[in-house]
Amino acid sequence: MSQINGCAYCINMHTQEARKLEETEQRIYLLNAWEETDLYSAKEKMALEFAETLTLIADTKISDELYQQTRVFFDEKEYADLIFLINQVNSWNRLSIAMGNKI
């Protein structure tokens, strides 16, 4: 989401956090090409697709098909958590960009 929103401050912060959580460099570097790699699980790919679609909601909309596909992987609580997390990060991106945060 931060890369879609162009928030360098947030990308830098999340990359540093991912490394602290021992995420692999390969998965970090290939995040922008998540659809083309097997490094992410089906559930992770579903979360990424949903996050991208929700981030670009004005252009993409959430189709019934995407909703149904997402619900295969996420129960009610997980789905609500996913929606709130996506919206929270998008909000932070917009705040950071509006405040002129730089890395």
Secondary structure, DSSP 8 states (H G I E B T S, - for coil): -HHHHT-HHHHHHHHHHHHHTT--HHHHHTGGGGGG-SSS-HHHHHHHHHHHHHHTHHHH---HHHHHHHHHH--HHHHHHHHHHHHHHHHHHHHHHHTT---
